[in-house]
């Protein structure tokens, strides 16, 4: 009997482990630690994304992404610095940079380039499996990293959140169902992303955040992710306890991301 096909998360986890081993062989962790200055206080990304009071505009976490497994190439001529500057000028609260190389065609060096060009908080959006990736993000000047509840146990999530805070990094812990949300909160997550897309199947459930948001404690910052692209999407979320929205493809597929952002920022304000 043939073995069942590996789901996307299983495949990407294997690819990331191989890449991490290659990176660590070239630049060992102790070398990265030698490049670190005093750790800045964590919380910069979370503060930028938190909406208070609830009548305030939704915060927009705008993404730089060259490709995705579900959509293919989004922007072949991607200039991450130009996009980041357009985001900053257009009213973004923070910038997410997809750095995974094999399935999203991202590059870690984009973080260095964007950090030198803008002052907004930066989220490194990758598939974090190892403490080495936290060190790497911190040395590049990032403010936060993505953790996937679907890839990590509760203990692993807790350990990575603790280690990240010691490096001055926030963790956006991404969940897709009530169990992942509960495990993430027990692990100490204070910044939670509700991903409408199931990364195992790529199916999109645009109502997921509306169902899960009431289960997010008041002091936890909540971010809605995936499949959000219109003013009406933002208007619907603005009436909930959602703090921020992560948006990427709507910008990456536009000839003028800055103009799109200005339109969506107006919708986020109401």
PATORLUM-475351 format. One record per residue (C-alpha): residue number from 1; residue in three letters; x, y, z. Coordinates in pm, whole numbers, plus 50000, padded with zeros to 5 digits. Example, Ala and Ser with C-alpha at 12.3 -4.5 7.8 and 13.67 -1.06 7.14 Angstrom:
BEGIN
num,residuo,x,y,z
1,ALA,51230,49550,50780
2,SER,51367,49894,50714
REM end
This chain:
BEGIN
num,residuo,x,y,z
1,UNK,50000,50000,50000
2,UNK,50136,50342,49906
3,UNK,50216,50582,50186
4,UNK,49970,50873,50220
5,UNK,50093,51204,50076
6,UNK,50257,51436,50324
7,UNK,50058,51745,50411
8,UNK,50210,52084,50350
9,UNK,50311,52148,50710
10,UNK,50494,51815,50735
11,UNK,50683,51882,50411
12,UNK,50775,52236,50501
13,UNK,50891,52138,50851
14,UNK,51136,51893,50697
15,UNK,51259,52153,50451
16,UNK,51302,52413,50724
17,UNK,51500,52177,50946
18,UNK,51742,52110,50661
19,UNK,51778,52481,50590
20,UNK,51831,52564,50958
21,UNK,52106,52303,50980
22,UNK,52275,52458,50675
23,UNK,52251,52809,50822
24,UNK,52385,52696,51160
25,UNK,52676,52518,50991
26,UNK,52771,52839,50809
27,UNK,52709,53075,51100
28,UNK,52691,52895,51437
29,UNK,52460,53020,51709
30,UNK,52748,53146,51925
31,UNK,52853,53372,51637
32,UNK,52501,53516,51616
33,UNK,52500,53574,51991
34,UNK,52822,53768,51954
35,UNK,52643,54004,51718
36,UNK,52365,54085,51963
37,UNK,52365,54410,52151
38,UNK,52164,54465,52469
39,UNK,51821,54309,52419
40,UNK,51555,54574,52366
41,UNK,51239,54534,52573
42,UNK,50990,54306,52403
43,UNK,50642,54430,52324
44,UNK,50710,54674,52040
45,UNK,50520,54470,51780
46,UNK,50237,54385,52017
47,UNK,50192,54748,52121
48,UNK,50182,54855,51756
49,UNK,49906,54604,51679
50,UNK,49691,54651,51987
51,UNK,49371,54850,51930
52,UNK,49267,55059,52228
53,UNK,49004,55169,52281
54,UNK,48787,54927,52081
55,UNK,48639,55222,51895
56,UNK,48985,55298,51753
57,UNK,49074,55201,51394
58,UNK,49181,54846,51316
59,UNK,49559,54816,51293
60,UNK,49699,54689,50963
61,UNK,49988,54443,50957
62,UNK,50099,54461,50593
63,UNK,50290,54175,50436
64,UNK,50578,54147,50192
65,UNK,50551,53814,50011
66,UNK,50684,53706,49672
67,UNK,50488,53382,49629
68,UNK,50259,53137,49804
69,UNK,50201,52763,49756
70,UNK,49831,52818,49691
71,UNK,49859,53113,49449
72,UNK,50208,53077,49297
73,UNK,50411,53388,49210
74,UNK,50242,53699,49341
75,UNK,50504,53960,49255
76,UNK,50800,53844,49046
77,UNK,50965,54188,49055
78,UNK,50928,54230,49430
79,UNK,51130,54516,49577
80,UNK,51090,54470,49954
81,UNK,51235,54809,50044
82,UNK,51008,54999,49805
83,UNK,50704,54807,49931
84,UNK,50802,54865,50295
85,UNK,50836,55239,50236
86,UNK,50494,55244,50068
87,UNK,50347,55063,50369
88,UNK,50502,55309,50612
89,UNK,50378,55607,50412
90,UNK,50032,55453,50373
91,UNK,49962,55406,50743
92,UNK,50061,55047,50819
93,UNK,50108,54969,51188
94,UNK,50375,54705,51123
95,UNK,50529,54499,50844
96,UNK,50532,54121,50803
97,UNK,50808,53973,50586
98,UNK,50766,53617,50456
99,UNK,51121,53480,50455
100,UNK,51066,53106,50391
101,UNK,51268,53025,50076
102,UNK,51148,52692,49937
103,UNK,50771,52735,49918
104,UNK,50727,53114,49942
105,UNK,51049,53224,49767
106,UNK,51136,53452,50057
107,UNK,51480,53571,50168
108,UNK,51609,53644,50516
109,UNK,51820,53929,50379
110,UNK,51497,54121,50311
111,UNK,51470,54176,50687
112,UNK,51808,54351,50699
113,UNK,51720,54570,50401
114,UNK,51376,54668,50530
115,UNK,51505,54731,50883
116,UNK,51752,54986,50743
117,UNK,51478,55159,50543
118,UNK,51179,55197,50777
119,UNK,51107,55246,51146
120,UNK,50792,55030,51169
121,UNK,50802,54708,51375
122,UNK,50893,54402,51165
123,UNK,50752,54051,51198
124,UNK,50962,53769,51052
125,UNK,50701,53533,50910
126,UNK,50857,53190,50877
127,UNK,50809,52841,51012
128,UNK,51001,52863,51340
129,UNK,51112,52529,51478
130,UNK,51440,52608,51647
131,UNK,51591,52868,51881
132,UNK,51848,52942,51612
133,UNK,51578,53116,51409
134,UNK,51502,53346,51700
135,UNK,51867,53445,51725
136,UNK,51882,53506,51352
137,UNK,51572,53727,51359
138,UNK,51705,53928,51654
139,UNK,52041,53993,51487
140,UNK,51859,54125,51179
141,UNK,51666,54381,51384
142,UNK,51324,54214,51379
143,UNK,51065,54291,51645
144,UNK,50873,53964,51631
145,UNK,50849,53615,51489
146,UNK,50562,53388,51386
147,UNK,50499,53064,51577
148,UNK,50257,52807,51434
149,UNK,50054,52621,51693
150,UNK,49995,52345,51438
151,UNK,50370,52275,51421
152,UNK,50461,52305,51789
153,UNK,50361,52137,52113
154,UNK,50244,52348,52403
155,UNK,50580,52302,52576
156,UNK,50773,52397,52261
157,UNK,50557,52706,52217
158,UNK,50612,52810,52578
159,UNK,50989,52765,52547
160,UNK,51013,52964,52224
161,UNK,50798,53247,52363
162,UNK,51024,53268,52670
163,UNK,51344,53262,52466
164,UNK,51208,53519,52223
165,UNK,51122,53761,52503
166,UNK,51478,53738,52635
167,UNK,51592,53853,52289
168,UNK,51340,54139,52278
169,UNK,51111,53962,52031
170,UNK,50733,53925,52040
171,UNK,50571,53604,51919
172,UNK,50261,53610,51702
173,UNK,50121,53263,51772
174,UNK,49903,53151,51484
175,UNK,49603,52924,51543
176,UNK,49332,52768,51330
177,UNK,49094,52602,51576
178,UNK,48975,52628,51939
179,UNK,49220,52363,52064
180,UNK,49520,52544,51914
181,UNK,49397,52869,52068
182,UNK,49366,52711,52415
183,UNK,49710,52552,52393
184,UNK,49867,52879,52279
185,UNK,49710,53077,52563
186,UNK,49828,52820,52818
187,UNK,50177,52850,52668
188,UNK,50176,53223,52742
189,UNK,50078,53377,52409
190,UNK,49975,53742,52440
191,UNK,49964,53804,52064
192,UNK,49747,53557,51871
193,UNK,49682,53530,51499
194,UNK,49365,53358,51378
195,UNK,49447,53219,51035
196,UNK,49140,53165,50820
197,UNK,49343,52930,50598
198,UNK,49413,52573,50706
199,UNK,49778,52522,50614
200,UNK,49729,52146,50592
201,UNK,49466,52170,50317
202,UNK,49476,52540,50208
203,UNK,49099,52559,50259
204,UNK,48978,52904,50358
205,UNK,48718,52965,50630
206,UNK,48649,53342,50630
207,UNK,48413,53310,50929
208,UNK,48673,53147,51157
209,UNK,48788,53467,51329
210,UNK,48427,53564,51405
211,UNK,48384,53232,51587
212,UNK,48719,53233,51771
213,UNK,48752,53601,51865
214,UNK,48504,53574,52156
215,UNK,48733,53308,52307
216,UNK,49039,53538,52307
217,UNK,49090,53696,52652
218,UNK,49056,54075,52669
219,UNK,49425,54138,52741
220,UNK,49546,53924,52450
221,UNK,49606,54105,52120
222,UNK,49412,53935,51836
223,UNK,49505,53945,51467
224,UNK,49284,53814,51184
225,UNK,49474,53660,50894
226,UNK,49422,53535,50535
227,UNK,49148,53602,50284
228,UNK,49097,53963,50395
229,UNK,49117,54205,50106
230,UNK,48821,54445,50091
231,UNK,48683,54742,50278
232,UNK,48377,54537,50372
233,UNK,48603,54270,50528
234,UNK,48756,54539,50748
235,UNK,48422,54696,50834
236,UNK,48293,54361,50958
237,UNK,48601,54299,51174
238,UNK,48605,54655,51308
239,UNK,48286,54581,51501
240,UNK,48448,54286,51682
241,UNK,48721,54270,51949
242,UNK,48979,54211,51671
243,UNK,49285,54435,51714
244,UNK,49462,54402,51381
245,UNK,49441,54244,51038
246,UNK,49725,54085,50842
247,UNK,49696,54155,50469
248,UNK,49941,54069,50193
249,UNK,49814,53931,49864
250,UNK,49588,54230,49801
251,UNK,49901,54450,49799
252,UNK,50135,54207,49626
253,UNK,49902,54169,49328
254,UNK,49837,54541,49288
255,UNK,50037,54773,49060
256,UNK,50010,55040,49331
257,UNK,50020,54885,49680
258,UNK,50040,55227,49844
259,UNK,49713,55342,49688
260,UNK,49539,55020,49791
261,UNK,49668,55064,50145
262,UNK,49539,55419,50167
263,UNK,49192,55298,50065
264,UNK,49195,55013,50314
265,UNK,49333,55235,50590
266,UNK,49029,55459,50546
267,UNK,48805,55154,50584
268,UNK,48995,55049,50895
269,UNK,48923,55389,51047
270,UNK,48555,55369,50961
REM end
